[in-house]
Structure formats: C-alpha cells, structure tokens
C-alpha cells in the first residue's frame, strides 16, 4: 500500500498510540474531580498543555483544547463575532478557505454579519493590498488560512499582519491546520496573530483532538456551555488520553523537522518535474517558497478526479480529490474555482499529500503507476 492522502488524515504514530493507551489505563480519572485520581489526570492534562505550549513557542494558558480543526475554526470565528458584535459586524476572509470556515461565515451572514471574501491570484494567493482596501470602520475580524489544503499555497501571513498592525482592534485568526510539522513556523507564526487553529489527526495524533492558540488578553464567547472546563472557555470533560497523545505527537514532529520537510520537498519536486513531462496535465502546486512541501494538486485533463482516485485505489495507492471534506459530494475544487480555473478542469483535480514517512521508493512506484494510468486515459480520450 502507498498512502499519499496525509492532508486528509495521518496514521496515528505507534508511540503516540502507546501514550494514549497508557493514559487511558493509568489516568482515567476526571480532571475536574477532587480526589487523587482526578488530580492525577489534571496534572497530566496541564503537563501536556505546558509541553505543547513550549514546543510551539506559546504561553501555557494560551493553549486551549478542542475536538479538532472544525470546532476550533467555528469557535474562533463565532466566538469573536458574538463577543465583538457591538463594535461591528464586518468580517474579512478569503475565497479559498476550508469548509469549516466558509460555512461558518455563511451562518454568520444569516445572523446579520457582513463578510468580504478576498479573491486570489492565478497561483492561489491573496493580496495584502486587497485586504487593506477591504478594511472598514466596523471590521472586527480577519481570518485566513496559512496553507491552502487543496493546492498548498502559503498565504502571506506576515504581510497581512503588517497591514493589521495599524488596526489593533481587529482580531486576526489563522487556520494553521495544514501548516504544522512542515518547517513553516517562520512563515505563519507572527506576533500580530491573535488566534491559531490546529488539529491533531493531521500530525499523527488521535482523531477528535486539537487545540487553539488564544493570545493572552484576547477573549472569545464560549460556544460550549456546561461545567466550565478549560478556564470556563470550552466546557466538556477533557479528553486527557488524546491530549497526552497529541503532546507526544508534537514532540516527535519537532524532531529533525527541517530534514523531514526537505525530504517531502524532494519527493514533491520529483513528482512535479515528472508531471511536467506529461501531455494534457495541469499542475497547480508549484515548487517554491510560497508553496508547502507536502501538497501536489494536478489534473489529467478530461478525466474526473474521483475516477483517477479510484483507478489508483485499484492499485492499492491512496490519493484524494482536492478536499476530503467535500470529495464525496463530487464538488469541484473551491480553490481552483476561486482561481478562475475552468470547471471541466477543476473537476479533474486530484491531490497527493505527503508526510515524513513517505519514501522515494513509494514515489517511484507512484510515478510508474501514474504513467500507466495517464496513458490509459489518453487512449480512451
């Protein structure tokens, strides 16, 4: 089997799974309970929070646990909108965001908020100048992804942050779900950012666990009412074993991170250079500093993306259409549509997404199968 769908989800690391299982057995108390079993679980919870904060360069109380990227994005956007609506109801985002952002924005529009969707250029990047021109007196929030989940375009976070330095009352949120573990911290960590979203299953932690960064002094309206866990911000008994596993996963992620990213970049470049030799192929993920090292989006023109995915699957090779969250609906790529790519091309798009476990041998085998599949469809067309 060759697994090239790591942007959809990653396999849980064996040592992370051991940590999860050990915590489930030995730290099964509720962290809110007053007895020693509760205290033991609480200590593990806070130790994990501190470890994650230290590894990410955050303060301990700036890390708040969630169930993953979708909850984190919903919470930061809605929580900010509800907290600051007396100051304005205008929000700025981009036209290429993940569905957990886009659909949240649509919900807020139904509640009377106004949303500006910034366009992207032909490479899938937004313009800081467009952002500046979109800011109004009643703008309360800007939300942009760090790395596009469909084509891997890295957004100009520092340029956006520079614009927003002149508007300290506007909250700035970055969806960093696809950015972590790819040696991209220098491109998306910026002191002007108020909120980040992260999801554990994108970096070999269990599913159903994630965290947000909430800058010290910033506020969010809680969406989960209940027992007041997470300092009253996010009620619900914490998933202590998964949190401990996530802390372990981040620690492993940070070991030799630059070397791992270089390895992914080399595999990506090998595939892109080969794709460039094929007829009737469009490549949307470039080689360069403004694209992530792990995502390659391309088309075999005239063949629907799901057909290509299933053809590879028959050979025990796993890739995806451009977004796992919308692939089963048969939708064209939202990012490619925003880039003004023709629908008949956009519906042919597929995504290869790598991680540090992938090998050159796997890529060679993938390319061999790609050639056979490509030639087969050229004959049919």
N, C-alpha and C positions, 0 to 999 in steps of 0.2 A: 504494500500500500504506500502511496505517496500522498501526503496531506499538505496541500497548498491553499488552505482556507483559514489561515490563522487570524485574519481580521474579523471573521465571524465568531470564532471562539478558539481557544487553545486547549490542549490536553493538560489536565492537572499534573503538575510535577510530582514524581514519586515521593520525594522527601517532603513536599508540601502536604501530600495526602497523609503521610505518616504523622506530621504535626497535627493535622486536622483530626485524625483518628485518636491520637493520644489526648488531645484537648477534650474530645467528646467523652472519653472514658474517665479522665482524671480531673477535669474541670467542668463537671456537668451542672454545677450549681448556678442559680440565677444570680447575675452580678448585682442585682438590686436587693438580694436577701441579706439580712443582718447577721446570719450565722456564719461559721467559719468556711463552709462550703461556698457560700455566696461571696465572702471576702476573697477567697482563693481565686474564684472566677473573675472577680473585679480586678484583682491585681494583674492577672494575665491580660485582661482587656486593656488596662492602662499601660502595661508594658508593651503591648503590641502597638498601641497608639503612639507611644513615645518612639518606638523603633521606626515606624513608618514616617513620622514627622522628621526624625533625624536624617533618614535616608533621602527624603525629598527636600530637605532644607526648610521645613516649616516649623512653627512652634507647635508644641503638643496639643494645646487647646484650639488650634486652628484646623485640626483633623476631626471630621465628624463622619461616622459610619452610616452607610446606606445599603440598599439592596443591589446597587449597581448603577450603570450609566443612565438608564432611563429615569429612574427615580431621582438621581442627582440632578439631571437636567431639568426635569419637571419642577423639582423643589426650588432650585436656584432662580429659575425664571418666574414661576408663580409666586414664590416667597418674596422675591424682590418687588414684583408688580403690586402685590397686595400690601406690602409694607410701605411702599413709597407712592401709592396712587394719589395721595393728597397733594403731592408735588408735581404730578404729571402722569400722563397715560400713553406716552410715546416710547416705543422700543425699537431698537435697530438690530437687525440680524443680517444673515446673508441668504442668498438664493440656493445655497448648496448644503444646507445643514442636514443633520441626521433627522429621521422622522420624529424622534423624541423631542427635538427642538421645534421642528416645523409644525407638528400637530399641537404642541403646547401653545405656540404662537396663535394658531387658528382658534383655539379655545379662548385665549385672552381677547382676540378680536371680537368674538361673540359676546364678551363681557364689557365691551366698550373701549378697549385699548386699541391704539393705532400702531401698526407695525410697518416699518420700512425694511424691505428686502433688498440688500445691496446686490448689484449684478457682479458677475465675474468676467474676466477676460478669456481669451481663447485657450489659456492654459489652466483655467480654473482658480485663479487668484483674484481676490478683491483688491480694491484700491483704497488706501488710507485717505486719499483726497475725496473719493466718493463718500467715505464715512464722514469726513469733516463737513462736507456740504449737506449731509442728511441730518446733522445735529440741530435740534430745536430747543427752545427755552423749556419745553415740557418733556424733554428726553430724560428718562430715568435709568435706562439700562441699554448696554450694548452686549450682544452675545455672538461670539464667533468660535468656530472650531479651530483647533490647532493644526490638525492633519485631516484632510478630507478622506473619508472612509472608502470612497469609490475609486479615486484615481491617485490618491496620495499627495496631493498638492499641499504644501506647507504654507499656511496663511501668514501674512506679515505682522505678527503679533507685536513686535517692538515698534513698528511704525504706527500701528493703531494706538498702542499705549502712549506714544509720544503725542499724538493728537489729543488723547483723553487727559493728559496731564493738565491741560488748560480747562478741563471740566471735572473738577474733583467730586462734584455731587452726582455724577453719572457712574453707576456701578458697571464694572466690566467683568464679564464671565467668559471663560474659555473652556470649551469642551475638549479635554485632553485625552479622551478615551483611546484614540489611536496613536497617541504620541509617546506614551510611556514605554521605556525599555528599548528605545531605538537611538539612544545617544543624541537626543534632540533637545535636552534641557536648555541649552543656550539659546535655542530658537523660540521656546514658548514660555519659559519662566521669566517673568518680568514683575518688578515691584509694584507696577500700576494695576496689575490684575487683582481683582477682589475675590474671585471665586474660580476654582477649577473643579472639573468632574473627572473621576477615574472609576474604572470598572475592573474587578479582579479577574474575571474569566478571560480577559484579553492578555493576561500575562501569567498564565499557568496557575492561578489561584482557583478556588471553587467558584461555581456559578452562584448567583444570588447574593454576592457581597461586593461592596465598593466603598468609596469614600469621597467626600468633597473637601476641598480646601476652602476655608472661610476666613478671610483676613481678619486679624484681631481688630475689634471695634466695629466690624460690619454686622448687619442684622438681617435675618430672614424671618418671614412669617412661617411658623411651623405648619406643615400640611398634615402631619400625623399627630392627632390628639390622643392622649392616653396617660400613661404612667410617668411621663416626664423624663424618660431616659435621654442620654446624650445632652445633658445640661438643659433639659427642657426643650430642646430643638427638634428632636426626632424620637417620638415615643415608640415603644415596642421593645420587647426583650432582645438585647443584643445577641447576635449570632457569634458567640465567643470563639467556637472552634474554627469557623470560617475566617474570622478576623485574624486569629493567630496564624492560620494558613496563609492569608494574604500578606501578613508581615514577613513571613518566611519567603514567600514568592518574590517580594520586592527586594529583599536582601540578596537572593540569588540572581535576580535581574540585574542588580548593580555590579555584580562581579564581572570584571572584564567587559563591561558594557560596550566600550568603543570597539573592541575586537569583534564582538558579536554583530554590531551594526555594520562593520566593514565587510564581514562575511556575507551578510544579507545583501549589501550593496553590490558585491562582486557577482552574486548569483543573479540579482536583478539585471545588472548590466549585460551578463551573458545572454539572458533571455531576450532583453530588448534588442541587442545587436543582432540576434538571430531573427527576431520578428521583422526587423528592418529589411531582411533579405527576401521576405515572402511577398508574393503578389496578393492584392486585394485584402490587405490587412491595415487597419488603423491602430496606432499606438497613442494612448492618451497620458501615459505616465512617463515623464521624461527622466533623463539622467541629469542630476544637478543638485545644487544646494537647496533649491526651493521645492524639492520633492523628497518624500520619505523613502528610506532604503528598502522597504518591505512590500510595497504595493505596486503591481503591474496590471494596468487595465488596457485591454485591446479588443479588437473585433476581427472575426473572419467574415468579411462583408457578405451579406446575403444569407447568413445562417443565424437563426435566432440564438440568443445567449443560452437559453435553457437546453437547446438541442446540443450545443457544444459541451455544456456541463455534463449532460447525461452520457454523451459519447465518451468523454474522459472517464466518467464513473464506471462504464462498462469495462474499462481497462484498469480499474482499481486506483484511479487518480482522482483526487477531490479538489475541485476549484469551485467558484461560485459565479453567479451573475453579480452585478455591481454592489448589491447590498443584501445581506442575509435577511434584513428586516422587511424587505419588500419583494424578494425574489419569488416567493410562492404566489404572489399576486400578479406576476407576469408584467410588471410595470417597466417602462423604460427608465433608464438611469436619470434620476433627478439632477445630478451634477452635469451630465452630458447635455441634458435639455437646457440647463441654465447656460451652458457654453455655446448654445445655438447649433449643436450637432443635429443633423437631420434624424428624424425619428427612426427611419429604416436602418440607420447606422447605430443609433443609440440602443435599439432593441437587440442588437447583435453583441453587445458588450459583455465581456466576462472579466473576472478579476482573479488574479493569482496573488496570494498574500503569504509571505514567508515569515519564519521566525528563526531563532538561533539554532534550532535542532535540524533544520533542513541542510542537505549536503549537496556537493557538486555532482555526485553520482545520481542523486534524485533529479537534479536539473537536467543532466544529460539524458536521462530516461524520459523525462517530460518532453524535452525538445524532440527526441526521436518519435514519440507518440504524436506530438503536435504536427510534425511534418506529415505523418501518415494521415492524420485526421484532416489537415488542411488540403492535402492532395485529393483525398476522397471527396470532399465537398466541392473542390474546383471542378472535378469531373462531372458531378451531379448538376452543377450550375452552368 
